[in-house]
């Protein structure tokens, strides 16, 4: 994966995920917080099924919090139904259509044209179509409704777009442009895409289906079920948090890779090779004097504007150091002179008399 230096040289592709679209919400929230340039500078946003819903929210400038709240509202609705998604009151297409009518901006077709790619599956031949041009706001809504329509799960008669019937785009191209090196791919399933959960399974087997790669593991099996039959709102909300963390890990890995990149030039590659390093050490006695003079001269030239200020600072430092030495020396000399002057003025003590040597008085008769 390239480092995406040039503006508009990359795109984002969101996989179809059903109720796990909350994972995409967490990814977008992380990118908007930590790397807004990746969203602002992307040339296009591709998506299928719920991935297309998140892609259109990014293109149209809608808040990801709104997408999260609407998806969680559907999850709570399913939780309240006695038969869950199999209850006749569960009508996901009508709910999504109404939400799009209520929240899509009036100029969404202008914002989405040439920036949004919606994956559709033509019915009945199964041919994949990626729509990137939209004439009206209703065309954007119709394309999104077709992209999320899962046969028999959402109904029996597919919706239409421009007079033709289409179904869930994930059934023919779940991750548009997944093989493109300039596309940042996002999927809530364990696999090899750029932003996805890290698997705890030791399995290295993968299943390639619907233009996407899935790791064969128990985690993906349960995630596939959860995408159609949601768990509790707390569990589904955790997928949003997982998306945020996986996007953060992707950003950290990309920054580390960029920091580790070396000069790809021929001369730089030769210098890093074994013969190049050996030649460098052999020529060191000849090159080191010139390098020393060159770099020292550069440092001197760079230092010239700061010479007056630095010399003034050094003068002040030497003056303060001299004053400190003078002050300490003066104190010690005065203390020594005081001791010498005080010593002769002290009275001398009389020597003790030796009583044993004193002459004894004589008695005359």
Legacy VTK file of the C-alpha trace (Angstrom):
# vtk DataFile Version 3.0
C-alpha trace
ASCII
DATASET POLYDATA
POINTS 365 float
0.000 0.000 0.000
1.356 3.392 -0.935
1.636 6.245 1.498
-0.928 8.361 -0.401
1.204 11.474 -0.711
-0.572 13.090 -3.652
-3.993 14.569 -2.962
-6.741 12.556 -4.641
-4.526 9.568 -5.412
-6.489 7.190 -3.186
-10.061 6.065 -2.584
-11.973 4.292 0.178
-14.051 1.162 -0.285
-16.538 -0.068 2.337
-17.639 -3.700 2.258
-21.231 -4.785 2.590
-21.846 -5.633 6.226
-25.554 -5.573 7.054
-26.036 -4.596 10.672
-22.258 -4.613 11.062
-22.297 -1.302 9.217
-21.733 0.124 12.681
-18.142 -1.047 12.205
-17.818 1.387 9.284
-19.232 4.144 11.464
-16.421 3.603 13.968
-13.832 3.643 11.181
-15.114 6.923 9.731
-15.292 8.476 13.193
-11.633 7.578 13.817
-10.492 8.904 10.439
-12.369 12.173 10.952
-10.703 12.627 14.317
-7.194 11.348 13.653
-6.660 11.668 9.868
-9.232 13.986 8.261
-6.953 14.334 5.247
-7.662 10.722 4.257
-11.359 11.517 3.983
-11.029 15.022 2.599
-8.464 14.081 -0.048
-9.999 10.805 -1.275
-11.019 10.835 -4.920
-13.977 8.469 -4.471
-15.882 6.483 -1.870
-17.141 3.082 -2.911
-19.549 0.865 -1.031
-22.031 -1.949 -1.275
-25.062 -2.598 0.929
-24.603 -0.878 4.315
-21.124 0.183 3.201
-22.777 2.343 0.556
-24.903 4.028 3.222
-21.794 4.999 5.163
-20.037 6.115 1.970
-22.892 8.463 1.012
-22.911 9.932 4.516
-19.229 10.838 4.135
-19.718 12.337 0.673
-22.772 14.359 1.689
-21.190 15.573 4.924
-23.694 13.903 7.238
-22.635 13.212 10.796
-21.544 9.660 11.524
-23.425 9.995 14.804
-26.634 10.175 12.763
-25.751 6.963 10.928
-24.966 5.285 14.225
-28.223 6.394 15.839
-30.326 5.225 12.868
-28.679 1.807 12.732
-29.043 1.411 16.490
-32.709 2.385 16.195
-33.256 -0.489 13.755
-31.392 -2.871 16.077
-33.606 -1.832 18.991
-36.686 -2.295 16.829
-35.618 -5.841 15.977
-34.974 -6.557 19.658
-38.539 -5.568 20.552
-40.136 -7.844 17.938
-41.043 -11.319 19.167
-39.624 -13.054 16.085
-36.852 -10.550 15.445
-36.036 -10.059 11.762
-38.595 -12.749 10.835
-41.483 -10.748 12.247
-43.776 -9.289 9.541
-43.448 -5.858 11.157
-39.746 -5.800 10.268
-39.537 -3.783 7.039
-35.920 -2.682 6.571
-36.333 -1.305 3.047
-39.187 0.995 4.010
-37.276 2.176 7.074
-34.106 2.896 5.100
-36.008 4.623 2.305
-37.799 6.872 4.765
-34.581 7.753 6.583
-32.905 8.647 3.301
-35.837 10.822 2.299
-35.680 12.609 5.639
-31.946 13.124 5.973
-30.371 13.301 2.507
-29.514 16.902 1.543
-31.230 18.371 -1.509
-27.967 18.569 -3.487
-26.734 15.081 -2.614
-26.744 14.081 -6.310
-24.312 16.913 -7.041
-22.074 15.984 -4.116
-22.186 12.278 -4.984
-21.563 12.473 -8.734
-18.020 11.321 -9.567
-17.226 10.909 -5.849
-19.588 8.111 -4.812
-19.621 4.615 -6.274
-22.548 2.337 -5.328
-22.242 -1.374 -6.080
-25.424 -2.957 -7.525
-26.259 -6.466 -8.741
-28.445 -6.630 -11.823
-31.379 -8.998 -11.525
-31.630 -11.685 -12.812
-28.246 -12.101 -14.617
-26.144 -11.166 -11.536
-23.947 -8.665 -13.372
-22.247 -6.090 -11.195
-22.761 -2.392 -11.845
-21.047 0.472 -10.031
-23.036 3.693 -10.372
-21.062 6.929 -10.098
-23.305 9.491 -11.852
-26.610 10.718 -10.460
-29.001 13.133 -12.119
-31.350 13.735 -9.194
-31.631 13.254 -5.459
-34.158 10.447 -5.997
-31.651 8.527 -8.116
-29.203 8.487 -5.230
-31.904 7.161 -2.897
-33.063 4.528 -5.421
-29.494 3.291 -5.953
-28.920 3.006 -2.201
-32.191 1.126 -1.687
-31.242 -1.327 -4.431
-27.774 -1.819 -2.956
-29.122 -2.857 0.458
-31.933 -5.091 -0.875
-31.127 -8.674 0.115
-33.436 -11.134 -1.690
-36.178 -12.747 0.441
-34.690 -11.129 3.551
-36.017 -7.719 2.520
-38.857 -8.873 0.273
-39.647 -10.804 -2.899
-39.790 -8.084 -5.581
-36.505 -6.196 -6.145
-36.591 -2.385 -6.346
-35.787 -0.526 -9.551
-33.136 1.954 -10.582
-33.481 3.705 -13.934
-36.106 1.212 -15.053
-34.086 -1.911 -14.195
-34.243 -4.133 -11.141
-31.226 -4.488 -8.913
-30.449 -6.258 -5.638
-27.715 -6.134 -2.992
-24.400 -5.137 -4.527
-22.569 -7.386 -2.055
-23.820 -10.450 -3.961
-21.667 -9.582 -6.991
-19.016 -7.160 -5.693
-18.911 -6.886 -1.937
-15.734 -4.794 -1.826
-15.350 -2.624 -4.944
-11.789 -2.198 -6.193
-10.426 -4.454 -3.465
-7.435 -5.323 -5.669
-6.517 -1.701 -6.350
-3.297 -0.611 -4.595
-4.665 2.930 -4.245
-7.867 1.872 -2.440
-8.146 1.787 1.342
-10.469 -1.157 1.945
-12.641 -1.511 5.045
-14.431 -4.651 6.216
-15.782 -5.859 9.576
-14.794 -9.437 8.697
-11.410 -10.956 9.456
-9.274 -11.063 6.344
-6.510 -9.282 4.462
-8.074 -5.880 3.779
-6.478 -2.677 5.028
-8.845 -1.998 7.930
-10.366 -5.103 9.496
-10.330 -6.940 12.842
-7.275 -8.957 13.775
-8.100 -12.624 13.989
-7.236 -14.776 16.996
-7.536 -17.907 14.860
-4.457 -19.679 13.542
-6.261 -20.573 10.312
-4.575 -19.355 7.140
-7.315 -20.523 4.794
-9.342 -17.928 2.964
-12.547 -17.944 0.983
-12.699 -15.720 -2.088
-16.309 -14.871 -2.832
-18.211 -11.838 -4.116
-14.923 -10.139 -5.033
-13.812 -10.233 -1.407
-11.549 -12.383 0.718
-12.763 -13.895 3.994
-10.719 -15.855 6.470
-12.280 -19.211 7.221
-12.774 -18.994 10.972
-15.455 -19.271 13.627
-15.238 -15.512 14.195
-16.268 -14.786 10.629
-19.032 -17.374 10.815
-20.641 -15.644 13.792
-20.033 -12.215 12.250
-21.862 -13.339 9.131
-24.860 -14.373 11.208
-24.741 -11.143 13.206
-24.766 -9.069 10.021
-28.252 -10.436 9.234
-29.583 -11.238 12.716
-28.362 -8.566 15.143
-27.501 -9.258 18.752
-28.248 -6.908 21.641
-27.623 -3.186 21.128
-24.648 -3.391 23.508
-22.974 -6.094 21.399
-23.674 -4.250 18.171
-22.310 -1.022 19.631
-19.085 -2.887 20.380
-18.564 -3.389 16.637
-18.471 0.405 16.304
-15.742 0.581 18.940
-13.867 -2.227 17.163
-13.949 -0.264 13.915
-12.480 2.777 15.642
-9.613 0.737 17.124
-8.854 -1.080 13.865
-8.744 2.228 11.965
-6.402 3.628 14.605
-4.124 0.606 14.228
-4.126 1.111 10.457
-3.059 4.747 10.855
-0.273 3.810 13.262
0.974 1.071 10.936
0.891 3.402 7.917
2.813 6.126 9.771
5.435 3.614 10.908
5.822 2.279 7.376
6.257 5.803 6.048
8.897 6.546 8.691
10.834 3.387 7.754
10.896 4.129 4.029
14.352 4.730 2.547
15.573 6.571 -0.506
14.783 4.310 -3.501
17.506 5.877 -5.684
20.198 3.725 -7.301
23.093 5.458 -5.504
21.360 5.219 -2.110
20.645 1.514 -2.708
24.301 0.909 -3.612
25.521 2.722 -0.493
23.283 0.493 1.676
24.638 -2.676 0.062
27.624 -4.638 1.343
30.064 -3.550 -1.402
28.907 0.050 -1.014
29.558 0.061 2.721
32.979 -1.574 2.228
33.918 1.068 -0.347
32.751 3.803 2.024
35.085 2.605 4.791
38.026 2.184 2.381
37.671 5.771 1.148
37.189 7.170 4.646
40.811 8.455 5.070
40.381 10.493 1.879
36.825 11.663 2.317
36.786 12.384 6.057
39.030 15.531 5.951
36.944 17.092 3.193
33.712 16.164 4.950
35.020 17.606 8.203
35.963 20.918 6.581
32.731 21.066 4.603
30.358 20.431 7.496
32.349 22.622 9.899
32.198 25.435 7.367
28.454 24.977 7.007
28.020 25.157 10.762
30.189 28.301 10.888
28.168 30.000 8.169
24.943 29.051 9.898
26.333 30.425 13.188
27.378 33.837 11.795
23.960 35.555 12.286
23.994 34.515 15.942
27.643 35.464 16.658
26.944 38.867 18.325
24.290 37.485 20.644
26.366 34.418 21.518
29.519 36.465 22.192
27.553 38.839 24.383
26.190 35.893 26.334
29.681 34.380 26.713
31.059 37.764 27.907
28.344 38.007 30.520
28.982 34.427 31.599
32.727 35.059 32.017
32.088 38.324 33.890
29.745 36.611 36.340
32.229 33.754 36.791
35.096 36.209 37.474
32.978 38.127 39.990
32.108 34.894 41.748
35.780 33.854 41.987
36.785 37.335 43.175
34.057 37.361 45.821
35.007 33.955 47.206
38.741 34.748 47.208
38.137 38.068 48.959
36.076 36.376 51.680
38.739 33.772 52.341
41.546 36.403 52.509
39.593 38.568 54.936
38.912 35.565 57.129
42.608 34.634 57.152
43.749 38.204 57.948
41.272 38.391 60.792
42.740 35.246 62.329
46.300 36.537 62.031
45.464 39.922 63.607
43.584 38.427 66.515
46.387 36.017 67.540
49.082 38.566 68.996
46.509 40.438 71.085
45.698 37.449 73.245
47.384 37.609 76.782
50.116 35.096 77.461
49.503 32.750 80.373
52.073 32.618 83.206
54.021 29.428 83.277
53.025 27.185 86.176
55.302 27.225 89.143
57.072 24.035 90.100
56.540 23.834 93.814
58.844 20.901 94.121
61.825 22.961 92.958
61.231 25.996 95.199
64.010 26.445 97.895
62.996 25.564 101.377
63.467 28.241 104.137
66.429 27.595 106.540
66.195 27.958 110.302
69.149 29.491 112.138
69.956 28.493 115.635
LINES 1 366
365 0 1 2 3 4 5 6 7 8 9 10 11 12 13 14 15 16 17 18 19 20 21 22 23 24 25 26 27 28 29 30 31 32 33 34 35 36 37 38 39 40 41 42 43 44 45 46 47 48 49 50 51 52 53 54 55 56 57 58 59 60 61 62 63 64 65 66 67 68 69 70 71 72 73 74 75 76 77 78 79 80 81 82 83 84 85 86 87 88 89 90 91 92 93 94 95 96 97 98 99 100 101 102 103 104 105 106 107 108 109 110 111 112 113 114 115 116 117 118 119 120 121 122 123 124 125 126 127 128 129 130 131 132 133 134 135 136 137 138 139 140 141 142 143 144 145 146 147 148 149 150 151 152 153 154 155 156 157 158 159 160 161 162 163 164 165 166 167 168 169 170 171 172 173 174 175 176 177 178 179 180 181 182 183 184 185 186 187 188 189 190 191 192 193 194 195 196 197 198 199 200 201 202 203 204 205 206 207 208 209 210 211 212 213 214 215 216 217 218 219 220 221 222 223 224 225 226 227 228 229 230 231 232 233 234 235 236 237 238 239 240 241 242 243 244 245 246 247 248 249 250 251 252 253 254 255 256 257 258 259 260 261 262 263 264 265 266 267 268 269 270 271 272 273 274 275 276 277 278 279 280 281 282 283 284 285 286 287 288 289 290 291 292 293 294 295 296 297 298 299 300 301 302 303 304 305 306 307 308 309 310 311 312 313 314 315 316 317 318 319 320 321 322 323 324 325 326 327 328 329 330 331 332 333 334 335 336 337 338 339 340 341 342 343 344 345 346 347 348 349 350 351 352 353 354 355 356 357 358 359 360 361 362 363 364
